[in-house]
Amino acid sequence: MAAPFRWLGGAWKDLWRAWPPLLAYGLALAAFSVWMTLSFVATGGAFWVFALTCGFVFVAPMLAMGLYEAGALLARGERPTLARMLFVPRALSADVAILGLALLMIFFFWLQIAQIVYGLSTWVIYRTVETLAAFALTTPEGQRMLIVGSLIGGAIAFLTYCLVVVSAPMLLDRGTSVFAATITSFRAVAANFGPMIVWALLIAALTLSTILTGFLALVIVFPWLGLATWRAYGELVEAPDASTVGPAP
């Protein structure tokens, strides 16, 4: 049960062993997230800010490919660079593309569900974050929307987590088929259910922290979680190239 905390602890040390490119990677994602949020707010798209923020977890694994590469390099005693993290040849395989397409389809499915739950809760279009938050937090209809949306979204997110928690780094490391990688991912969760639930809750909590800080915490949290995911894969699949102990800095 302590394994997820060990992954985070090791990843924290890895982060500061090569902080310039890793934080730059996180900064790029944070800047994009802030820009997109401000764009939707400026055009009266408060609902889309809410929906896309909640749906971030569905596409994050594919955005972290460069971080898995950094984790592999650090495990081999090499220093990652921003160029090597942004261009990862092994991430251009057909199997990685299939996994990315599957996650994108799940993301769009989640958006459709979110719109249905919203439409069944109110006929009013709330165009600002303040009015949408007031509706969701202070009215019975809004509170039901949050509860139902959280239950459905949580179920979809957990299935996605089981699908990708091991498969994304495994595809990068071993170049195996997407089918073998996803089956391995589900088996890893089933065989280590307690620790993997703890790991899922830690990911959710850290992701929530980035939202509460206006995505600024993504600068540190995203590379930290990416490196920790690589370490998790190294222990769960026993991959030599993803060894959890790197050389001293």
Backbone hydrogen bonds, N-H to C=O, Kabsch-Sander energy under -0.5 kcal/mol:
donor,donor_aa,acceptor,acceptor_aa,energy
5,F,2,A,-0.6
6,R,2,A,-1.7
7,W,3,A,-2.5
8,L,4,P,-2.1
9,G,5,F,-2.4
10,G,6,R,-2.6
11,A,7,W,-2.4
12,W,8,L,-2.2
13,K,9,G,-1.4
14,D,10,G,-2.1
15,L,11,A,-2.7
16,W,12,W,-1.3
17,R,13,K,-0.8
17,R,14,D,-0.8
18,A,14,D,-1.0
18,A,15,L,-0.5
22,L,18,A,-1.4
23,L,19,W,-3.0
24,A,20,P,-1.7
25,Y,21,P,-1.9
26,G,22,L,-2.0
27,L,23,L,-2.7
28,A,24,A,-2.1
29,L,25,Y,-1.5
30,A,26,G,-2.5
31,A,27,L,-2.8
32,F,28,A,-2.0
33,S,29,L,-2.4
34,V,30,A,-2.5
35,W,31,A,-2.4
36,M,32,F,-2.6
37,T,33,S,-2.4
38,L,34,V,-2.7
39,S,35,W,-2.0
40,F,36,M,-2.1
41,V,37,T,-2.5
42,A,38,L,-2.4
43,T,39,S,-1.1
44,G,41,V,-1.4
45,G,40,F,-3.6
47,F,126,Y,-0.5
49,V,45,G,-1.6
50,F,46,A,-1.9
51,A,47,F,-2.9
52,L,48,W,-2.6
53,T,49,V,-1.7
54,C,50,F,-2.1
55,G,51,A,-1.9
56,F,53,T,-1.0
57,V,54,C,-0.7
58,F,55,G,-1.6
59,V,55,G,-0.6
59,V,56,F,-1.2
60,A,56,F,-1.6
62,M,59,V,-0.8
63,L,59,V,-1.3
64,A,60,A,-1.0
65,M,62,M,-1.1
67,L,64,A,-0.7
68,Y,64,A,-1.9
69,E,65,M,-2.0
70,A,66,G,-1.7
71,G,67,L,-2.3
72,A,68,Y,-2.2
73,L,69,E,-2.3
74,L,70,A,-2.6
75,A,71,G,-2.1
76,R,72,A,-1.3
77,G,74,L,-1.3
78,E,73,L,-3.0
85,M,81,T,-1.7
86,L,82,L,-2.2
87,F,83,A,-1.8
88,V,86,L,-0.6
91,A,88,V,-1.8
92,L,89,P,-1.9
93,S,90,R,-0.9
97,A,93,S,-1.8
98,I,94,A,-2.2
99,L,95,D,-2.2
100,G,96,V,-2.6
101,L,97,A,-2.5
102,A,98,I,-2.4
103,L,99,L,-2.3
104,L,100,G,-2.2
105,M,101,L,-2.3
106,I,102,A,-2.1
107,F,103,L,-2.3
108,F,104,L,-2.4
109,F,105,M,-2.3
110,W,106,I,-2.4
111,L,107,F,-2.1
112,Q,108,F,-2.1
113,I,109,F,-2.3
114,A,110,W,-2.8
115,Q,111,L,-2.2
116,I,112,Q,-2.1
117,V,113,I,-2.7
118,Y,114,A,-2.3
119,G,115,Q,-2.8
120,L,116,I,-2.1
121,S,117,V,-0.7
121,S,118,Y,-0.9
122,T,118,Y,-1.7
126,Y,124,V,-0.8
127,R,125,I,-0.7
132,L,128,T,-2.1
133,A,129,V,-2.6
134,A,130,E,-2.2
135,F,131,T,-2.2
136,A,132,L,-2.5
137,L,133,A,-2.2
138,T,134,A,-2.0
139,T,135,F,-1.2
143,Q,139,T,-2.5
144,R,140,P,-2.3
145,M,141,E,-2.2
146,L,142,G,-2.2
147,I,143,Q,-2.3
148,V,144,R,-3.0
149,G,145,M,-2.6
150,S,146,L,-2.3
151,L,147,I,-2.3
152,I,148,V,-2.5
153,G,149,G,-2.7
154,G,150,S,-2.5
155,A,151,L,-1.9
156,I,152,I,-2.3
157,A,153,G,-2.8
158,F,154,G,-2.3
159,L,155,A,-2.0
160,T,156,I,-2.2
161,Y,157,A,-2.5
162,C,158,F,-2.5
163,L,159,L,-1.8
164,V,160,T,-1.9
165,V,161,Y,-2.5
168,A,164,V,-1.6
170,M,166,V,-2.0
171,L,167,S,-2.5
172,L,168,A,-1.4
173,D,169,P,-2.2
174,R,170,M,-3.0
175,G,170,M,-0.7
175,G,171,L,-0.9
181,A,177,S,-2.2
182,T,178,V,-2.3
183,I,179,F,-2.2
184,T,180,A,-2.2
185,S,181,A,-1.9
186,F,182,T,-2.3
187,R,183,I,-2.4
188,A,184,T,-2.4
189,V,185,S,-1.9
190,A,186,F,-2.4
191,A,187,R,-2.6
192,N,188,A,-1.0
193,F,190,A,-0.8
196,M,192,N,-2.4
197,I,193,F,-2.0
198,V,194,G,-2.1
199,W,195,P,-2.4
200,A,196,M,-2.2
201,L,197,I,-2.4
202,L,198,V,-2.2
203,I,199,W,-2.3
204,A,200,A,-2.4
205,A,201,L,-2.5
206,L,202,L,-2.6
207,T,203,I,-2.4
208,L,204,A,-2.4
209,S,205,A,-1.8
210,T,206,L,-1.2
211,I,207,T,-1.4
212,L,208,L,-2.4
213,T,209,S,-1.0
214,G,211,I,-1.8
215,F,210,T,-3.4
216,L,213,T,-1.2
218,L,215,F,-1.2
219,V,216,L,-1.5
220,I,217,A,-1.1
221,V,217,A,-3.0
222,F,218,L,-1.5
224,W,220,I,-1.9
225,L,221,V,-2.8
226,G,222,F,-2.3
227,L,223,P,-2.4
228,A,224,W,-2.1
229,T,225,L,-2.5
230,W,226,G,-1.6
231,R,227,L,-1.8
232,A,228,A,-2.4
233,Y,229,T,-2.5
234,G,230,W,-2.0
235,E,231,R,-1.7
236,L,232,A,-2.8
237,V,233,Y,-2.5
239,A,234,G,-0.6
242,A,239,A,-1.4
243,S,240,P,-1.2
246,G,244,T,-0.6
